[in-house]
Amino acid sequence: MNSRKVVNLFLKTLALGGLVGLIVSFFVNVSGAYTENLQPFNFIGLLGVMLFFIGHGMLYSAVSQTGFFAYLYVHRLGLSIFRSFWPTVQIVLIAFVLFDLVYFPYKNAEGEVSIIWFILAAFALFIYGWIIAKIKAKETKKHAFIPALFFMVVFTVVEWVPALRIGFVGVEFSLIMVLTLLACNTYQLLILHRLHNSPDKKEKIAK
């Protein structure tokens, strides 16, 4: 994969992040940001709010892309260190991360939120990752399933949770963030093999 394809992937993922961040913000309506500019109608204010959420989406997209390239390095490193045991190590890490995703938020909530909600959130993330991993394996090879599931679960949580722990985002922004991360992670994972297999424009011209 040459630099042209890398830049193209970066820009498209960045645009996707901005779009998802904007769309999700319509439904979340953080602190009534849209309502304040619709009643009465304030075009400049409304435009500013939209650009704000697009910017947030792009920021989360950049986090996603950093995590994706880190994953590619970790995957190669894991193969070289653990060799045939690497899939088993990934499964253990997936289970460990899902447990942490339930235990620590529940502990921090101090009983104010039922543990069922944290279990459902972790389960939803796992099921979504499972579906994307199945698609990846179907489009490439069977042994791509576990690495794909590992990326969708572990790296999404790694990208998302630190911001929550330091109080960088509230509940509404955390929803925008995780959905943007999932969208960008999904896109990068499913487009990677297509970029490897697709010939560059210059190559097509040469043929």
N, C-alpha and C positions, 0 to 999 in steps of 0.2 A: 504494500500500500504506500503510494508516494505522498509527497507533501500536499499536492493539490487535493487529494481525497481527504487528507487529515483536516485541512482548512475547511473544506466543504462540510465535513462531518461536524466540526466545531460550530460553524455558523448556523447550520440547520438545527442542531441541538439547542443552540442558544435561542433561536427563534421559537422553537417548540416550547422551551421553558417559559419564555415571555408570554406566549399565547395561552398556555395552560394556567399560568399564574393569574392572567387576566380573567379567563373564563371561570375559574374556581372562585375568584373574588366576587363575581356577580352573585353567587349562591351564598357565600359566607357573609358578605357585606360587613366587613370588619368595622365594628363600632359605628355602624350606620353611616359610613363614609359616602356611599352613593345617595342615600336618602337625604342627607344634608344638602346635597347639590341638585337634587331633583325637586325639592319643595322648599323654597321656590327654585326654578330651573336656573342653574349657573353653569354655562358651557365651559368657561375657563377652569372653574373648580372641578367639574366633572372630568375634563381632559387631564387635569393634573393628577386626579385620583387614579385614572386609568394608566397613565404613564408610570405612576408610583408602583402599581401592582405588576406592570410589565417589567419594570426594573427589578422587582423582587423575584419574579419568575426567572429572569435572566441570571440573577445572582445564584439562585438555587440550581440552575442549569450548570453554572460554572463549577459548583460544588459537586454535582453529579459527574461531570466530565473528569474532574480531578480524581474522584473515586474510581471511575472506570479505568483510567490509565494505571492507577495504583493496583487495581484488581488484576490487570494483565500482567503486571510485574510480579504480584504475589502468586498468581497461578503458576507462572514459569518457575518461580523460586520454590514453590511447594512441590512441583514435579521433580525438581532437581534434588531436593532434600529428602522427601518422603517416598518418592518414586511410586510404586504400586499401592502404597498405603495412603496416598494423597486423597483419593475419594473418601476413604473412611474418616480421615482427619476433617475433611470438609463437612461430612454429615454430623460429626461430633460438635463442630463449631456452630453449625446451624441450630442444633438442639440447645446449645449453651446460650446463644444469642436470643432465641425465642423465649427461653426461661427468664433471662435477664429483662426482656421486654415486658414481661408480666410482673416479675417479682419487685424490681426496683421502683417502677412507677406506682405500684400498689402500696409499697412501703412508704413512699414519699407522700402519697395521698392521705395517709394516716386514718384509713377507714372511711373517709368521706365519699369515696367512689367504690362501688362494688367490684370485687376482683373479676367478676364475670365479664365486665366491659374490657378489661385488659386482656383477658384470655381470648375474647372475640376479636380484638384488634390484632393480636399476634396470629390467630388462626386465619384471619382474612389475608394478612400479609403472606403467610405461608401458602395458602391456596392460590393466591394471585401469582406468586413466584413459581409454584408448581405448574400452573397453566403456561406461563411464558417459557419455562424450562422445557416443557413437552413440545412446544412449538419449535424452540431452538433445536432440540434433538431431532425432530422430524425433518427439519430443513437442512440439517448437517449430518451428525452422526449420533448414535445412541449414547456413547460415553460423554457427550456434551451436556447431558441432562443435569448431572450433579454439579459441575462447575457453574452452569447457568442458574440453578436454584441457589447455590452458594452466593453468587453475586447479587441476585435479586433480594435475598433475605438479609444476609450478613452485611453487605456493603450499603444497602439502603438504610439499615439501622445505624451503621457506623457514621453515615453522612448526616443522619437526622437527629439522633439522640444527643450528641454533644451540645447542639444549639439549645435543646430543651433543658439540659442540665444546668447551663449557665444563665438560663432565663432570657436567652436572646429573642425568643418568640413566645407569644402567648398561645392560647388554645386555638384561636381562629387562624393565626399565622402558621401554627404548626400543621394545621390541616392543609393549607395552601402549599406549605413546604413539602410535606410527605407525598402529596399527589403529584406535584411537579417533579420531585425526585423519581418517583415510580415511572412517570411518563418518559422522562429523559433516559433513565436506566434501561427501560424496555426498548426504546428506540435504538439506543447505541448497541445493545446486545443483539438485537435482531437484524440490524443493518450491517454489522461488522463483516459477516461472511459474504454478504452481497458485494461489499466494497472490495474484498479480496478477489472475488470471482469475476467482477465486471471489468472489462478492459478500459483503459484510459482513452480519452478522445483522440489523442495523438496516435495511439496504437491502432484505432479504428481507421484513421486516415491513411496510415502507412499500409494497412491491409488493402 
